[in-house]
Amino acid sequence: MTVSYDCYQNPLAELVNGILKGEFLLQRPAGLKQATWMVEQSVHIYKYERPHTALKYKTPDAVHRAS
């Protein structure tokens, strides 16, 4: 899953794949172009709009900008 073949990064990659499949990609894309667009939109929502309980209901972007 990871470029560097680091086994400690694989759980993070699997977590992201699970979130994409379980929360965002709720319908099958018609093709590669639509799939790419859906993943881009999902990542944007995850980083900039979706509050995270582990971040005290802030977005990852808000936490990153605050530090």
mmCIF file as Biopython writes it, N, C-alpha, C and O atoms, coordinates in Angstrom:
data_model
#
loop_
_atom_site.group_PDB
_atom_site.id
_atom_site.type_symbol
_atom_site.label_atom_id
_atom_site.label_alt_id
_atom_site.label_comp_id
_atom_site.label_asym_id
_atom_site.label_entity_id
_atom_site.label_seq_id
_atom_site.pdbx_PDB_ins_code
_atom_site.Cartn_x
_atom_site.Cartn_y
_atom_site.Cartn_z
_atom_site.occupancy
_atom_site.B_iso_or_equiv
_atom_site.auth_seq_id
_atom_site.auth_asym_id
_atom_site.pdbx_PDB_model_num
ATOM 1   N N  . MET A ? 1  ? 0.810   -1.194 0.000   1.0 0.0 1  A 1 
ATOM 2   C CA . MET A ? 1  ? 0.000   0.000  0.000   1.0 0.0 1  A 1 
ATOM 3   C C  . MET A ? 1  ? 0.855   1.260  0.000   1.0 0.0 1  A 1 
ATOM 4   O O  . MET A ? 1  ? 0.434   2.275  -0.555  1.0 0.0 1  A 1 
ATOM 5   N N  . THR A ? 2  ? 2.027   1.230  0.597   1.0 0.0 2  A 1 
ATOM 6   C CA . THR A ? 2  ? 2.830   2.444  0.710   1.0 0.0 2  A 1 
ATOM 7   C C  . THR A ? 2  ? 3.986   2.405  -0.269  1.0 0.0 2  A 1 
ATOM 8   O O  . THR A ? 2  ? 4.412   1.336  -0.704  1.0 0.0 2  A 1 
ATOM 9   N N  . VAL A ? 3  ? 4.484   3.571  -0.607  1.0 0.0 3  A 1 
ATOM 10  C CA . VAL A ? 3  ? 5.566   3.689  -1.576  1.0 0.0 3  A 1 
ATOM 11  C C  . VAL A ? 3  ? 6.858   3.119  -1.018  1.0 0.0 3  A 1 
ATOM 12  O O  . VAL A ? 3  ? 7.610   2.458  -1.734  1.0 0.0 3  A 1 
ATOM 13  N N  . SER A ? 4  ? 7.122   3.375  0.269   1.0 0.0 4  A 1 
ATOM 14  C CA . SER A ? 4  ? 8.392   2.947  0.856   1.0 0.0 4  A 1 
ATOM 15  C C  . SER A ? 4  ? 8.363   1.516  1.394   1.0 0.0 4  A 1 
ATOM 16  O O  . SER A ? 4  ? 9.360   1.036  1.932   1.0 0.0 4  A 1 
ATOM 17  N N  . TYR A ? 5  ? 7.229   0.836  1.251   1.0 0.0 5  A 1 
ATOM 18  C CA . TYR A ? 5  ? 7.066   -0.532 1.744   1.0 0.0 5  A 1 
ATOM 19  C C  . TYR A ? 5  ? 7.303   -0.621 3.254   1.0 0.0 5  A 1 
ATOM 20  O O  . TYR A ? 5  ? 7.797   -1.632 3.752   1.0 0.0 5  A 1 
ATOM 21  N N  . ASP A ? 6  ? 6.953   0.435  3.968   1.0 0.0 6  A 1 
ATOM 22  C CA . ASP A ? 6  ? 7.087   0.470  5.416   1.0 0.0 6  A 1 
ATOM 23  C C  . ASP A ? 6  ? 5.848   -0.168 6.030   1.0 0.0 6  A 1 
ATOM 24  O O  . ASP A ? 6  ? 4.739   0.343  5.870   1.0 0.0 6  A 1 
ATOM 25  N N  . CYS A ? 7  ? 6.031   -1.269 6.724   1.0 0.0 7  A 1 
ATOM 26  C CA . CYS A ? 7  ? 4.881   -2.005 7.264   1.0 0.0 7  A 1 
ATOM 27  C C  . CYS A ? 7  ? 4.109   -1.198 8.305   1.0 0.0 7  A 1 
ATOM 28  O O  . CYS A ? 7  ? 2.936   -1.479 8.548   1.0 0.0 7  A 1 
ATOM 29  N N  . TYR A ? 8  ? 4.735   -0.212 8.919   1.0 0.0 8  A 1 
ATOM 30  C CA . TYR A ? 8  ? 4.047   0.595  9.919   1.0 0.0 8  A 1 
ATOM 31  C C  . TYR A ? 8  ? 3.125   1.641  9.290   1.0 0.0 8  A 1 
ATOM 32  O O  . TYR A ? 8  ? 2.267   2.196  9.977   1.0 0.0 8  A 1 
ATOM 33  N N  . GLN A ? 9  ? 3.288   1.913  8.009   1.0 0.0 9  A 1 
ATOM 34  C CA . GLN A ? 9  ? 2.403   2.848  7.322   1.0 0.0 9  A 1 
ATOM 35  C C  . GLN A ? 9  ? 1.173   2.146  6.749   1.0 0.0 9  A 1 
ATOM 36  O O  . GLN A ? 9  ? 0.184   2.807  6.434   1.0 0.0 9  A 1 
ATOM 37  N N  . ASN A ? 10 ? 1.214   0.843  6.611   1.0 0.0 10 A 1 
ATOM 38  C CA . ASN A ? 10 ? 0.105   0.111  6.019   1.0 0.0 10 A 1 
ATOM 39  C C  . ASN A ? 10 ? -1.203  0.246  6.806   1.0 0.0 10 A 1 
ATOM 40  O O  . ASN A ? 10 ? -2.250  0.418  6.183   1.0 0.0 10 A 1 
ATOM 41  N N  . PRO A ? 11 ? -1.198  0.178  8.140   1.0 0.0 11 A 1 
ATOM 42  C CA . PRO A ? 11 ? -2.474  0.355  8.851   1.0 0.0 11 A 1 
ATOM 43  C C  . PRO A ? 11 ? -3.127  1.704  8.570   1.0 0.0 11 A 1 
ATOM 44  O O  . PRO A ? 11 ? -4.352  1.786  8.476   1.0 0.0 11 A 1 
ATOM 45  N N  . LEU A ? 12 ? -2.337  2.750  8.436   1.0 0.0 12 A 1 
ATOM 46  C CA . LEU A ? 12 ? -2.885  4.067  8.114   1.0 0.0 12 A 1 
ATOM 47  C C  . LEU A ? 12 ? -3.511  4.063  6.727   1.0 0.0 12 A 1 
ATOM 48  O O  . LEU A ? 12 ? -4.591  4.621  6.531   1.0 0.0 12 A 1 
ATOM 49  N N  . ALA A ? 13 ? -2.845  3.442  5.771   1.0 0.0 13 A 1 
ATOM 50  C CA . ALA A ? 13 ? -3.391  3.356  4.417   1.0 0.0 13 A 1 
ATOM 51  C C  . ALA A ? 13 ? -4.691  2.557  4.419   1.0 0.0 13 A 1 
ATOM 52  O O  . ALA A ? 13 ? -5.641  2.926  3.728   1.0 0.0 13 A 1 
ATOM 53  N N  . GLU A ? 14 ? -4.747  1.476  5.179   1.0 0.0 14 A 1 
ATOM 54  C CA . GLU A ? 14 ? -5.966  0.672  5.260   1.0 0.0 14 A 1 
ATOM 55  C C  . GLU A ? 14 ? -7.097  1.446  5.933   1.0 0.0 14 A 1 
ATOM 56  O O  . GLU A ? 14 ? -8.257  1.310  5.545   1.0 0.0 14 A 1 
ATOM 57  N N  . LEU A ? 15 ? -6.767  2.253  6.933   1.0 0.0 15 A 1 
ATOM 58  C CA . LEU A ? 15 ? -7.765  3.076  7.598   1.0 0.0 15 A 1 
ATOM 59  C C  . LEU A ? 15 ? -8.378  4.065  6.613   1.0 0.0 15 A 1 
ATOM 60  O O  . LEU A ? 15 ? -9.598  4.223  6.560   1.0 0.0 15 A 1 
ATOM 61  N N  . VAL A ? 16 ? -7.531  4.724  5.838   1.0 0.0 16 A 1 
ATOM 62  C CA . VAL A ? 16 ? -8.022  5.692  4.852   1.0 0.0 16 A 1 
ATOM 63  C C  . VAL A ? 16 ? -8.885  4.991  3.810   1.0 0.0 16 A 1 
ATOM 64  O O  . VAL A ? 16 ? -9.940  5.506  3.440   1.0 0.0 16 A 1 
ATOM 65  N N  . ASN A ? 17 ? -8.456  3.828  3.332   1.0 0.0 17 A 1 
ATOM 66  C CA . ASN A ? 17 ? -9.261  3.074  2.358   1.0 0.0 17 A 1 
ATOM 67  C C  . ASN A ? 17 ? -10.613 2.695  2.949   1.0 0.0 17 A 1 
ATOM 68  O O  . ASN A ? 17 ? -11.634 2.787  2.268   1.0 0.0 17 A 1 
ATOM 69  N N  . GLY A ? 18 ? -10.630 2.276  4.198   1.0 0.0 18 A 1 
ATOM 70  C CA . GLY A ? 18 ? -11.885 1.912  4.851   1.0 0.0 18 A 1 
ATOM 71  C C  . GLY A ? 18 ? -12.828 3.092  4.991   1.0 0.0 18 A 1 
ATOM 72  O O  . GLY A ? 18 ? -14.033 2.956  4.778   1.0 0.0 18 A 1 
ATOM 73  N N  . ILE A ? 19 ? -12.291 4.243  5.345   1.0 0.0 19 A 1 
ATOM 74  C CA . ILE A ? 19 ? -13.116 5.449  5.466   1.0 0.0 19 A 1 
ATOM 75  C C  . ILE A ? 19 ? -13.678 5.837  4.106   1.0 0.0 19 A 1 
ATOM 76  O O  . ILE A ? 19 ? -14.859 6.164  3.992   1.0 0.0 19 A 1 
ATOM 77  N N  . LEU A ? 20 ? -12.844 5.804  3.081   1.0 0.0 20 A 1 
ATOM 78  C CA . LEU A ? 20 ? -13.320 6.142  1.739   1.0 0.0 20 A 1 
ATOM 79  C C  . LEU A ? 20 ? -14.449 5.212  1.310   1.0 0.0 20 A 1 
ATOM 80  O O  . LEU A ? 20 ? -15.478 5.671  0.812   1.0 0.0 20 A 1 
ATOM 81  N N  . LYS A ? 21 ? -14.262 3.917  1.500   1.0 0.0 21 A 1 
ATOM 82  C CA . LYS A ? 21 ? -15.266 2.942  1.063   1.0 0.0 21 A 1 
ATOM 83  C C  . LYS A ? 21 ? -16.528 2.993  1.912   1.0 0.0 21 A 1 
ATOM 84  O O  . LYS A ? 21 ? -17.635 2.900  1.383   1.0 0.0 21 A 1 
ATOM 85  N N  . GLY A ? 22 ? -16.371 3.140  3.213   1.0 0.0 22 A 1 
ATOM 86  C CA . GLY A ? 22 ? -17.506 3.049  4.111   1.0 0.0 22 A 1 
ATOM 87  C C  . GLY A ? 22 ? -18.314 4.319  4.271   1.0 0.0 22 A 1 
ATOM 88  O O  . GLY A ? 22 ? -19.514 4.254  4.537   1.0 0.0 22 A 1 
ATOM 89  N N  . GLU A ? 23 ? -17.681 5.476  4.114   1.0 0.0 23 A 1 
ATOM 90  C CA . GLU A ? 23 ? -18.375 6.722  4.387   1.0 0.0 23 A 1 
ATOM 91  C C  . GLU A ? 23 ? -18.618 7.585  3.155   1.0 0.0 23 A 1 
ATOM 92  O O  . GLU A ? 23 ? -19.567 8.369  3.132   1.0 0.0 23 A 1 
ATOM 93  N N  . PHE A ? 24 ? -17.789 7.456  2.146   1.0 0.0 24 A 1 
ATOM 94  C CA . PHE A ? 24 ? -17.878 8.393  1.035   1.0 0.0 24 A 1 
ATOM 95  C C  . PHE A ? 24 ? -18.272 7.759  -0.293  1.0 0.0 24 A 1 
ATOM 96  O O  . PHE A ? 24 ? -19.133 8.287  -0.996  1.0 0.0 24 A 1 
ATOM 97  N N  . LEU A ? 25 ? -17.669 6.660  -0.639  1.0 0.0 25 A 1 
ATOM 98  C CA . LEU A ? 25 ? -17.922 6.055  -1.943  1.0 0.0 25 A 1 
ATOM 99  C C  . LEU A ? 25 ? -19.114 5.108  -1.839  1.0 0.0 25 A 1 
ATOM 100 O O  . LEU A ? 25 ? -18.956 3.888  -1.846  1.0 0.0 25 A 1 
ATOM 101 N N  . LEU A ? 26 ? -20.289 5.680  -1.745  1.0 0.0 26 A 1 
ATOM 102 C CA . LEU A ? 26 ? -21.491 4.896  -1.495  1.0 0.0 26 A 1 
ATOM 103 C C  . LEU A ? 26 ? -22.126 4.361  -2.770  1.0 0.0 26 A 1 
ATOM 104 O O  . LEU A ? 26 ? -23.061 3.563  -2.704  1.0 0.0 26 A 1 
ATOM 105 N N  . GLN A ? 27 ? -21.640 4.784  -3.918  1.0 0.0 27 A 1 
ATOM 106 C CA . GLN A ? 27 ? -22.125 4.241  -5.184  1.0 0.0 27 A 1 
ATOM 107 C C  . GLN A ? 27 ? -20.930 3.899  -6.063  1.0 0.0 27 A 1 
ATOM 108 O O  . GLN A ? 27 ? -19.855 4.479  -5.912  1.0 0.0 27 A 1 
ATOM 109 N N  . ARG A ? 28 ? -21.114 2.983  -6.955  1.0 0.0 28 A 1 
ATOM 110 C CA . ARG A ? 28 ? -20.040 2.551  -7.839  1.0 0.0 28 A 1 
ATOM 111 C C  . ARG A ? 28 ? -19.827 3.586  -8.930  1.0 0.0 28 A 1 
ATOM 112 O O  . ARG A ? 28 ? -20.776 3.976  -9.611  1.0 0.0 28 A 1 
ATOM 113 N N  . PRO A ? 29 ? -18.571 4.043  -9.103  1.0 0.0 29 A 1 
ATOM 114 C CA . PRO A ? 29 ? -18.308 5.023  -10.162 1.0 0.0 29 A 1 
ATOM 115 C C  . PRO A ? 29 ? -18.477 4.402  -11.552 1.0 0.0 29 A 1 
ATOM 116 O O  . PRO A ? 29 ? -18.275 3.204  -11.747 1.0 0.0 29 A 1 
ATOM 117 N N  . ALA A ? 30 ? -18.852 5.249  -12.506 1.0 0.0 30 A 1 
ATOM 118 C CA . ALA A ? 30 ? -19.070 4.783  -13.877 1.0 0.0 30 A 1 
ATOM 119 C C  . ALA A ? 30 ? -17.752 4.506  -14.601 1.0 0.0 30 A 1 
ATOM 120 O O  . ALA A ? 30 ? -17.711 3.699  -15.530 1.0 0.0 30 A 1 
ATOM 121 N N  . GLY A ? 31 ? -16.698 5.160  -14.186 1.0 0.0 31 A 1 
ATOM 122 C CA . GLY A ? 31 ? -15.415 4.973  -14.844 1.0 0.0 31 A 1 
ATOM 123 C C  . GLY A ? 31 ? -14.296 5.581  -14.016 1.0 0.0 31 A 1 
ATOM 124 O O  . GLY A ? 31 ? -14.525 6.087  -12.918 1.0 0.0 31 A 1 
ATOM 125 N N  . LEU A ? 32 ? -13.086 5.529  -14.551 1.0 0.0 32 A 1 
ATOM 126 C CA . LEU A ? 32 ? -11.915 6.026  -13.832 1.0 0.0 32 A 1 
ATOM 127 C C  . LEU A ? 32 ? -12.015 7.523  -13.558 1.0 0.0 32 A 1 
ATOM 128 O O  . LEU A ? 32 ? -11.656 7.977  -12.472 1.0 0.0 32 A 1 
ATOM 129 N N  . LYS A ? 33 ? -12.496 8.289  -14.525 1.0 0.0 33 A 1 
ATOM 130 C CA . LYS A ? 33 ? -12.604 9.737  -14.343 1.0 0.0 33 A 1 
ATOM 131 C C  . LYS A ? 33 ? -13.542 10.070 -13.182 1.0 0.0 33 A 1 
ATOM 132 O O  . LYS A ? 33 ? -13.226 10.918 -12.348 1.0 0.0 33 A 1 
ATOM 133 N N  . GLN A ? 34 ? -14.681 9.408  -13.132 1.0 0.0 34 A 1 
ATOM 134 C CA . GLN A ? 34 ? -15.625 9.660  -12.049 1.0 0.0 34 A 1 
ATOM 135 C C  . GLN A ? 34 ? -15.060 9.163  -10.715 1.0 0.0 34 A 1 
ATOM 136 O O  . GLN A ? 34 ? -15.245 9.819  -9.690  1.0 0.0 34 A 1 
ATOM 137 N N  . ALA A ? 35 ? -14.387 8.034  -10.713 1.0 0.0 35 A 1 
ATOM 138 C CA . ALA A ? 35 ? -13.780 7.507  -9.485  1.0 0.0 35 A 1 
ATOM 139 C C  . ALA A ? 35 ? -12.738 8.476  -8.942  1.0 0.0 35 A 1 
ATOM 140 O O  . ALA A ? 35 ? -12.683 8.723  -7.738  1.0 0.0 35 A 1 
ATOM 141 N N  . THR A ? 36 ? -11.916 9.023  -9.827  1.0 0.0 36 A 1 
ATOM 142 C CA . THR A ? 36 ? -10.902 10.001 -9.415  1.0 0.0 36 A 1 
ATOM 143 C C  . THR A ? 36 ? -11.561 11.219 -8.798  1.0 0.0 36 A 1 
ATOM 144 O O  . THR A ? 36 ? -11.129 11.702 -7.751  1.0 0.0 36 A 1 
ATOM 145 N N  . TRP A ? 37 ? -12.601 11.713 -9.438  1.0 0.0 37 A 1 
ATOM 146 C CA . TRP A ? 37 ? -13.326 12.881 -8.928  1.0 0.0 37 A 1 
ATOM 147 C C  . TRP A ? 37 ? -13.934 12.570 -7.561  1.0 0.0 37 A 1 
ATOM 148 O O  . TRP A ? 37 ? -13.861 13.396 -6.651  1.0 0.0 37 A 1 
ATOM 149 N N  . MET A ? 38 ? -14.531 11.390 -7.410  1.0 0.0 38 A 1 
ATOM 150 C CA . MET A ? 38 ? -15.162 11.010 -6.144  1.0 0.0 38 A 1 
ATOM 151 C C  . MET A ? 38 ? -14.137 10.929 -5.010  1.0 0.0 38 A 1 
ATOM 152 O O  . MET A ? 38 ? -14.413 11.366 -3.892  1.0 0.0 38 A 1 
ATOM 153 N N  . VAL A ? 39 ? -12.969 10.376 -5.291  1.0 0.0 39 A 1 
ATOM 154 C CA . VAL A ? 39 ? -11.928 10.285 -4.266  1.0 0.0 39 A 1 
ATOM 155 C C  . VAL A ? 39 ? -11.427 11.675 -3.905  1.0 0.0 39 A 1 
ATOM 156 O O  . VAL A ? 39 ? -11.237 11.969 -2.725  1.0 0.0 39 A 1 
ATOM 157 N N  . GLU A ? 40 ? -11.212 12.530 -4.883  1.0 0.0 40 A 1 
ATOM 158 C CA . GLU A ? 40 ? -10.766 13.903 -4.607  1.0 0.0 40 A 1 
ATOM 159 C C  . GLU A ? 40 ? -11.781 14.635 -3.733  1.0 0.0 40 A 1 
ATOM 160 O O  . GLU A ? 40 ? -11.400 15.312 -2.779  1.0 0.0 40 A 1 
ATOM 161 N N  . GLN A ? 41 ? -13.055 14.505 -4.048  1.0 0.0 41 A 1 
ATOM 162 C CA . GLN A ? 41 ? -14.095 15.151 -3.254  1.0 0.0 41 A 1 
ATOM 163 C C  . GLN A ? 41 ? -14.141 14.573 -1.837  1.0 0.0 41 A 1 
ATOM 164 O O  . GLN A ? 41 ? -14.321 15.313 -0.870  1.0 0.0 41 A 1 
ATOM 165 N N  . SER A ? 42 ? -13.981 13.275 -1.717  1.0 0.0 42 A 1 
ATOM 166 C CA . SER A ? 42 ? -13.999 12.629 -0.407  1.0 0.0 42 A 1 
ATOM 167 C C  . SER A ? 42 ? -12.842 13.103 0.465   1.0 0.0 42 A 1 
ATOM 168 O O  . SER A ? 42 ? -13.030 13.380 1.650   1.0 0.0 42 A 1 
ATOM 169 N N  . VAL A ? 43 ? -11.659 13.196 -0.109  1.0 0.0 43 A 1 
ATOM 170 C CA . VAL A ? 43 ? -10.493 13.672 0.634   1.0 0.0 43 A 1 
ATOM 171 C C  . VAL A ? 43 ? -10.697 15.126 1.063   1.0 0.0 43 A 1 
ATOM 172 O O  . VAL A ? 43 ? -10.354 15.499 2.185   1.0 0.0 43 A 1 
ATOM 173 N N  . HIS A ? 44 ? -11.249 15.935 0.181   1.0 0.0 44 A 1 
ATOM 174 C CA . HIS A ? 44 ? -11.515 17.339 0.523   1.0 0.0 44 A 1 
ATOM 175 C C  . HIS A ? 44 ? -12.480 17.424 1.716   1.0 0.0 44 A 1 
ATOM 176 O O  . HIS A ? 44 ? -12.235 18.171 2.663   1.0 0.0 44 A 1 
ATOM 177 N N  . ILE A ? 45 ? -13.556 16.671 1.665   1.0 0.0 45 A 1 
ATOM 178 C CA . ILE A ? 45 ? -14.525 16.672 2.763   1.0 0.0 45 A 1 
ATOM 179 C C  . ILE A ? 45 ? -13.860 16.196 4.050   1.0 0.0 45 A 1 
ATOM 180 O O  . ILE A ? 45 ? -14.052 16.797 5.107   1.0 0.0 45 A 1 
ATOM 181 N N  . TYR A ? 46 ? -13.083 15.125 3.968   1.0 0.0 46 A 1 
ATOM 182 C CA . TYR A ? 46 ? -12.429 14.558 5.148   1.0 0.0 46 A 1 
ATOM 183 C C  . TYR A ? 46 ? -11.476 15.564 5.790   1.0 0.0 46 A 1 
ATOM 184 O O  . TYR A ? 46 ? -11.420 15.667 7.015   1.0 0.0 46 A 1 
ATOM 185 N N  . LYS A ? 47 ? -10.730 16.303 4.977   1.0 0.0 47 A 1 
ATOM 186 C CA . LYS A ? 47 ? -9.728  17.229 5.503   1.0 0.0 47 A 1 
ATOM 187 C C  . LYS A ? 47 ? -10.285 18.591 5.913   1.0 0.0 47 A 1 
ATOM 188 O O  . LYS A ? 47 ? -9.809  19.190 6.877   1.0 0.0 47 A 1 
ATOM 189 N N  . TYR A ? 48 ? -11.292 19.082 5.184   1.0 0.0 48 A 1 
ATOM 190 C CA . TYR A ? 48 ? -11.717 20.468 5.384   1.0 0.0 48 A 1 
ATOM 191 C C  . TYR A ? 48 ? -13.117 20.644 5.966   1.0 0.0 48 A 1 
ATOM 192 O O  . TYR A ? 48 ? -13.430 21.725 6.465   1.0 0.0 48 A 1 
ATOM 193 N N  . GLU A ? 49 ? -13.970 19.622 5.921   1.0 0.0 49 A 1 
ATOM 194 C CA . GLU A ? 49 ? -15.352 19.801 6.349   1.0 0.0 49 A 1 
ATOM 195 C C  . GLU A ? 49 ? -15.794 18.858 7.460   1.0 0.0 49 A 1 
ATOM 196 O O  . GLU A ? 49 ? -16.662 19.215 8.256   1.0 0.0 49 A 1 
ATOM 197 N N  . ARG A ? 50 ? -15.218 17.666 7.530   1.0 0.0 50 A 1 
ATOM 198 C CA . ARG A ? 50 ? -15.687 16.644 8.478   1.0 0.0 50 A 1 
ATOM 199 C C  . ARG A ? 50 ? -15.003 16.817 9.829   1.0 0.0 50 A 1 
ATOM 200 O O  . ARG A ? 50 ? -13.784 16.672 9.921   1.0 0.0 50 A 1 
ATOM 201 N N  . PRO A ? 51 ? -15.766 17.125 10.886  1.0 0.0 51 A 1 
ATOM 202 C CA . PRO A ? 51 ? -15.145 17.224 12.214  1.0 0.0 51 A 1 
ATOM 203 C C  . PRO A ? 51 ? -14.775 15.827 12.733  1.0 0.0 51 A 1 
ATOM 204 O O  . PRO A ? 51 ? -15.473 14.851 12.461  1.0 0.0 51 A 1 
ATOM 205 N N  . HIS A ? 52 ? -13.684 15.747 13.472  1.0 0.0 52 A 1 
ATOM 206 C CA . HIS A ? 52 ? -13.176 14.479 13.979  1.0 0.0 52 A 1 
ATOM 207 C C  . HIS A ? 52 ? -13.234 14.485 15.503  1.0 0.0 52 A 1 
ATOM 208 O O  . HIS A ? 52 ? -12.794 15.442 16.140  1.0 0.0 52 A 1 
ATOM 209 N N  . THR A ? 53 ? -13.766 13.437 16.077  1.0 0.0 53 A 1 
ATOM 210 C CA . THR A ? 53 ? -13.855 13.373 17.535  1.0 0.0 53 A 1 
ATOM 211 C C  . THR A ? 53 ? -12.478 13.388 18.186  1.0 0.0 53 A 1 
ATOM 212 O O  . THR A ? 53 ? -12.302 13.997 19.242  1.0 0.0 53 A 1 
ATOM 213 N N  . ALA A ? 54 ? -11.510 12.734 17.578  1.0 0.0 54 A 1 
ATOM 214 C CA . ALA A ? 54 ? -10.151 12.700 18.133  1.0 0.0 54 A 1 
ATOM 215 C C  . ALA A ? 54 ? -9.485  14.079 18.109  1.0 0.0 54 A 1 
ATOM 216 O O  . ALA A ? 54 ? -8.506  14.313 18.818  1.0 0.0 54 A 1 
ATOM 217 N N  . LEU A ? 55 ? -10.019 14.982 17.294  1.0 0.0 55 A 1 
ATOM 218 C CA . LEU A ? 55 ? -9.470  16.346 17.203  1.0 0.0 55 A 1 
ATOM 219 C C  . LEU A ? 55 ? -10.393 17.347 17.893  1.0 0.0 55 A 1 
ATOM 220 O O  . LEU A ? 55 ? -10.392 18.531 17.559  1.0 0.0 55 A 1 
ATOM 221 N N  . LYS A ? 56 ? -11.173 16.870 18.849  1.0 0.0 56 A 1 
ATOM 222 C CA . LYS A ? 56 ? -12.120 17.709 19.592  1.0 0.0 56 A 1 
ATOM 223 C C  . LYS A ? 56 ? -13.107 18.399 18.658  1.0 0.0 56 A 1 
ATOM 224 O O  . LYS A ? 56 ? -13.393 19.589 18.793  1.0 0.0 56 A 1 
ATOM 225 N N  . TYR A ? 57 ? -13.614 17.628 17.717  1.0 0.0 57 A 1 
ATOM 226 C CA . TYR A ? 57 ? -14.626 18.073 16.750  1.0 0.0 57 A 1 
ATOM 227 C C  . TYR A ? 57 ? -14.148 19.231 15.869  1.0 0.0 57 A 1 
ATOM 228 O O  . TYR A ? 57 ? -14.925 20.109 15.495  1.0 0.0 57 A 1 
ATOM 229 N N  . LYS A ? 58 ? -12.864 19.210 15.551  1.0 0.0 58 A 1 
ATOM 230 C CA . LYS A ? 58 ? -12.291 20.155 14.581  1.0 0.0 58 A 1 
ATOM 231 C C  . LYS A ? 58 ? -11.894 19.363 13.344  1.0 0.0 58 A 1 
ATOM 232 O O  . LYS A ? 58 ? -11.778 18.138 13.388  1.0 0.0 58 A 1 
ATOM 233 N N  . THR A ? 59 ? -11.691 20.067 12.252  1.0 0.0 59 A 1 
ATOM 234 C CA . THR A ? 59 ? -11.219 19.408 11.035  1.0 0.0 59 A 1 
ATOM 235 C C  . THR A ? 59 ? -9.703  19.278 11.078  1.0 0.0 59 A 1 
ATOM 236 O O  . THR A ? 59 ? -9.048  20.052 11.776  1.0 0.0 59 A 1 
ATOM 237 N N  . PRO A ? 60 ? -9.122  18.320 10.351  1.0 0.0 60 A 1 
ATOM 238 C CA . PRO A ? 60 ? -7.657  18.218 10.314  1.0 0.0 60 A 1 
ATOM 239 C C  . PRO A ? 60 ? -7.010  19.519 9.817   1.0 0.0 60 A 1 
ATOM 240 O O  . PRO A ? 60 ? -5.949  19.905 10.308  1.0 0.0 60 A 1 
ATOM 241 N N  . ASP A ? 61 ? -7.631  20.186 8.860   1.0 0.0 61 A 1 
ATOM 242 C CA . ASP A ? 61 ? -7.074  21.432 8.359   1.0 0.0 61 A 1 
ATOM 243 C C  . ASP A ? 61 ? -7.050  22.503 9.435   1.0 0.0 61 A 1 
ATOM 244 O O  . ASP A ? 61 ? -6.058  23.220 9.560   1.0 0.0 61 A 1 
ATOM 245 N N  . ALA A ? 62 ? -8.110  22.630 10.212  1.0 0.0 62 A 1 
ATOM 246 C CA . ALA A ? 62 ? -8.156  23.620 11.274  1.0 0.0 62 A 1 
ATOM 247 C C  . ALA A ? 62 ? -7.097  23.355 12.331  1.0 0.0 62 A 1 
ATOM 248 O O  . ALA A ? 62 ? -6.459  24.285 12.825  1.0 0.0 62 A 1 
ATOM 249 N N  . VAL A ? 63 ? -6.910  22.081 12.679  1.0 0.0 63 A 1 
ATOM 250 C CA . VAL A ? 63 ? -5.879  21.732 13.677  1.0 0.0 63 A 1 
ATOM 251 C C  . VAL A ? 63 ? -4.497  22.038 13.126  1.0 0.0 63 A 1 
ATOM 252 O O  . VAL A ? 63 ? -3.643  22.560 13.843  1.0 0.0 63 A 1 
ATOM 253 N N  . HIS A ? 64 ? -4.272  21.717 11.864  1.0 0.0 64 A 1 
ATOM 254 C CA . HIS A ? 64 ? -2.971  21.963 11.245  1.0 0.0 64 A 1 
ATOM 255 C C  . HIS A ? 64 ? -2.673  23.465 11.180  1.0 0.0 64 A 1 
ATOM 256 O O  . HIS A ? 64 ? -1.550  23.881 11.467  1.0 0.0 64 A 1 
ATOM 257 N N  . ARG A ? 65 ? -3.654  24.275 10.808  1.0 0.0 65 A 1 
ATOM 258 C CA . ARG A ? 65 ? -3.445  25.713 10.724  1.0 0.0 65 A 1 
ATOM 259 C C  . ARG A ? 65 ? -3.212  26.343 12.095  1.0 0.0 65 A 1 
ATOM 260 O O  . ARG A ? 65 ? -2.516  27.353 12.202  1.0 0.0 65 A 1 
ATOM 261 N N  . ALA A ? 66 ? -3.786  25.756 13.143  1.0 0.0 66 A 1 
ATOM 262 C CA . ALA A ? 66 ? -3.649  26.305 14.498  1.0 0.0 66 A 1 
ATOM 263 C C  . ALA A ? 66 ? -2.279  26.028 15.103  1.0 0.0 66 A 1 
ATOM 264 O O  . ALA A ? 66 ? -1.861  26.717 16.033  1.0 0.0 66 A 1 
ATOM 265 N N  . SER A ? 67 ? -1.582  25.030 14.584  1.0 0.0 67 A 1 
ATOM 266 C CA . SER A ? 67 ? -0.279  24.697 15.195  1.0 0.0 67 A 1 
ATOM 267 C C  . SER A ? 67 ? 0.878   25.406 14.547  1.0 0.0 67 A 1 
ATOM 268 O O  . SER A ? 67 ? 2.024   25.221 14.957  1.0 0.0 67 A 1 
#
